[in-house]
Amino acid sequence: MAAVTADNAVKRRLPFPIEFYRSAIGKKYVMAATGMGLVLFALAHMVGNLKMYLGAAEFDHYAHFLRELLVPILPRTVTLWLLRLGLIACFVLHTHCAYSLTMMNRRARTVDYQSKRDYLAANFASRSMRWTGIIFTLFLFWHLADLTWGVKGIRGGGDTWKRGFAYYNLTSSLGRPIVAVLYIVANIALGVHLFHGAWSFFQSVGWNNPRFNAWRKKFAIGLSAVIVLGNLSFPILRQFGVTKPSKAPIEYTPNGS
């Protein structure tokens, strides 16, 4: 009895945020919050990339602006790295919550689905969340290696990545048909994931009311459609020659020289 009491005392001494995160409801809230943060980033990222249609100067100006955020309050690229670290934290927590909740649900469900009809009652988006998440995560690491890290050889024999030349790197990469296909497949997976995530966000935080379900569905469809259609336009229009890489990489400079 003394040992049990001691164990309970130790548990009570754990900080509230840790105890809250260990619970299923805590993980649902964290998953919803981090998911919404990632969705907002995806939306902002897509809107920023639309500057590709304004040409190399505008797009490279935008890339330079991101590196200069809050300068001179903070040194160059510090704000950008803080944002990146925040996104990494959201991604890690979101993934961990998804895995933990899946394991909790499996342990709680002592009886499997009674029939195929019961399984089909869940929609395609909800059943495929794990796979759409995995597909897009794999694409994300490839995307970073291709455009941000400049991993040598990832572009094939040409190896055309140039540090600091954002427009040139993006358009030269999207000019390859295989890359365009990868972007399309990954963003379709992202769209399915975003749709269910946006739909279930309100349920996760307890804002679930049958009167608003129609609006929830419209919101989920609209948000995912805007992000995915914007992202799909980049590889598709590049393949049709609407956007073209500059003949030589030209890095943006503040004085225009």
C-alpha positions in Angstrom: 0.0 0.0 0.0 2.8 2.4 0.8 4.4 1.8 -2.6 1.2 2.5 -4.4 0.7 5.7 -2.4 4.2 6.8 -3.2 3.7 6.1 -6.9 0.5 8.1 -6.8 2.3 11.0 -5.1 4.9 10.9 -7.8 2.3 11.1 -10.5 0.6 14.0 -8.8 3.8 15.9 -8.7 4.1 15.8 -12.5 3.6 19.2 -14.1 0.1 19.8 -15.5 1.2 20.2 -19.2 2.8 16.8 -19.1 -0.2 15.1 -17.4 -2.5 16.8 -19.8 -0.4 15.7 -22.8 -0.4 12.1 -21.6 -4.2 11.9 -21.7 -6.2 11.2 -24.8 -8.0 14.5 -24.7 -4.7 16.3 -24.3 -3.3 14.6 -27.3 -6.4 15.5 -29.3 -6.1 19.1 -28.4 -2.4 19.2 -29.2 -3.0 17.4 -32.5 -5.7 19.8 -33.4 -3.6 22.9 -32.5 -0.4 21.7 -34.3 -2.4 20.5 -37.2 -4.0 23.9 -37.6 -0.6 25.5 -37.4 0.7 23.3 -40.2 -2.4 24.1 -42.3 -1.8 27.8 -41.9 1.8 27.3 -42.9 0.7 25.3 -46.0 -1.7 28.1 -47.0 0.9 30.8 -46.5 3.5 28.8 -48.3 1.2 28.3 -51.3 0.3 32.0 -51.4 4.0 33.0 -51.3 4.8 30.6 -54.1 2.2 32.2 -56.3 4.8 35.0 -56.8 6.4 32.5 -59.2 3.9 33.8 -61.8 5.3 37.3 -61.4 8.7 36.3 -62.6 12.2 35.7 -61.2 12.7 39.2 -59.7 9.5 39.1 -57.7 9.9 35.5 -56.5 13.6 36.0 -55.5 12.6 39.3 -53.8 10.1 37.3 -51.7 12.7 34.6 -50.8 15.1 37.4 -49.8 12.4 39.0 -47.7 11.9 35.8 -45.7 15.6 35.7 -44.8 15.4 39.4 -43.7 12.4 39.1 -41.4 12.8 41.3 -38.3 16.2 42.6 -39.3 17.8 44.6 -37.7 15.9 43.6 -34.5 17.3 40.1 -35.0 20.2 39.0 -37.1 19.6 37.9 -40.7 17.8 34.4 -41.0 17.2 34.1 -37.2 13.5 34.7 -37.5 13.3 32.3 -40.4 15.0 29.6 -38.3 12.8 30.3 -35.4 9.8 29.7 -37.6 11.4 26.6 -39.0 12.0 25.2 -35.5 8.3 26.0 -34.6 7.2 24.1 -37.7 9.4 21.1 -36.8 8.0 21.1 -33.3 4.4 21.1 -34.7 5.3 18.3 -37.1 6.9 16.1 -34.4 4.1 16.7 -31.9 1.4 16.2 -34.6 3.0 12.9 -35.7 3.5 11.6 -32.1 -0.1 12.4 -31.2 -1.4 10.7 -34.3 0.6 7.5 -33.5 -0.2 7.6 -29.8 -4.0 8.0 -30.3 -3.9 5.2 -32.9 -2.3 2.9 -30.3 -4.8 4.0 -27.7 -7.7 3.2 -30.0 -6.4 -0.2 -30.8 -5.9 -1.1 -27.2 -9.4 0.2 -26.3 -11.1 -1.7 -29.1 -11.2 -5.3 -27.9 -13.5 -6.4 -30.8 -12.7 -5.7 -34.4 -15.2 -4.3 -36.9 -18.2 -6.5 -36.9 -18.7 -6.4 -40.7 -17.3 -4.8 -43.8 -20.2 -2.5 -43.8 -19.2 -1.1 -40.4 -15.7 -0.4 -41.8 -17.0 1.3 -44.9 -19.1 3.6 -42.7 -15.9 5.6 -42.1 -15.1 7.7 -45.1 -12.1 7.3 -47.4 -10.4 10.4 -46.0 -10.5 9.2 -42.4 -9.4 5.7 -43.2 -6.4 6.9 -45.3 -5.1 9.5 -42.9 -2.1 7.3 -42.0 -1.1 6.7 -45.6 -1.7 10.2 -46.9 0.4 11.5 -44.0 3.2 9.0 -44.8 3.1 9.8 -48.5 3.3 13.5 -48.0 6.0 13.2 -45.3 8.2 11.2 -47.6 7.6 13.8 -50.3 8.4 16.6 -47.9 11.9 15.3 -47.1 12.6 14.8 -50.8 11.3 18.4 -51.5 13.6 19.8 -48.8 16.5 17.8 -50.2 15.8 19.1 -53.7 15.1 22.8 -53.1 16.4 23.7 -49.6 19.3 21.5 -48.8 20.6 21.0 -52.4 21.6 17.4 -51.8 24.1 16.6 -54.5 22.9 14.3 -57.2 19.2 14.4 -56.3 18.5 16.2 -59.6 20.3 13.6 -61.7 23.4 14.2 -63.8 22.7 17.9 -64.4 22.7 18.7 -60.7 21.4 22.2 -61.4 20.7 23.4 -57.8 22.3 26.8 -57.0 22.4 28.2 -53.5 20.4 31.4 -53.1 18.7 31.2 -56.5 15.1 30.4 -55.5 13.3 31.0 -58.7 15.8 29.2 -60.8 15.9 26.2 -58.5 12.1 25.8 -58.3 11.4 26.2 -62.0 14.3 24.0 -63.2 13.1 21.3 -60.8 9.5 21.5 -61.8 10.6 21.3 -65.5 11.3 17.6 -65.0 8.2 15.5 -65.7 9.0 13.0 -63.0 9.1 15.8 -60.4 5.8 17.2 -61.7 4.2 13.8 -61.2 5.7 13.6 -57.6 4.2 17.0 -56.8 0.8 16.1 -58.1 0.6 12.8 -56.3 1.9 14.3 -53.0 -0.5 17.2 -53.1 -3.5 15.0 -53.8 -2.5 13.0 -50.7 -2.1 16.3 -48.9 -5.6 17.4 -50.0 -7.2 14.3 -48.6 -5.3 14.7 -45.4 -6.2 18.3 -45.0 -9.9 17.7 -45.7 -10.2 15.2 -42.9 -8.0 17.2 -40.6 -10.0 20.4 -41.1 -13.2 18.5 -40.7 -12.1 16.7 -37.5 -10.5 19.8 -36.0 -13.8 21.1 -34.6 -14.7 17.7 -33.2 -11.2 17.4 -31.5 -11.7 20.6 -29.6 -15.3 19.9 -28.7 -17.0 22.2 -31.2 -19.2 19.5 -32.6 -22.8 20.3 -33.3 -25.0 18.7 -36.0 -26.4 22.1 -36.9 -22.9 23.2 -38.1 -21.8 20.0 -39.8 -22.6 21.2 -43.3 -20.5 24.3 -42.7 -17.7 22.2 -41.3 -17.7 20.2 -44.5 -17.7 23.3 -46.7 -14.9 24.8 -44.7 -12.8 21.6 -45.0 -13.5 21.2 -48.7 -12.8 24.9 -49.4 -9.6 25.1 -47.4 -8.1 21.9 -48.8 -9.1 22.8 -52.3 -7.5 26.3 -52.2 -4.2 24.9 -51.0 -4.1 21.9 -53.3 -5.2 23.6 -56.4 -2.7 26.4 -55.9 0.1 23.8 -55.3 -1.0 21.7 -58.3 -0.8 24.7 -60.6 3.0 25.1 -60.1 4.0 21.7 -61.7 1.2 21.6 -64.3 1.6 25.1 -65.6 5.4 24.7 -65.6 5.0 21.6 -67.8 2.8 23.6 -70.2 5.5 26.3 -70.4 3.5 29.0 -68.7 6.4 29.5 -66.3 10.0 29.1 -67.5 13.3 29.1 -65.8 15.7 32.0 -66.5 18.5 31.1 -68.9 21.0 31.7 -66.1 20.4 31.9 -62.3 20.1 35.5 -61.1 20.1 36.0 -57.4 18.0 38.8 -55.9 20.0 41.7 -54.5 18.4 44.6 -52.5 19.8 47.3 -54.8 18.7 45.5 -57.9 22.3 45.2 -59.2 
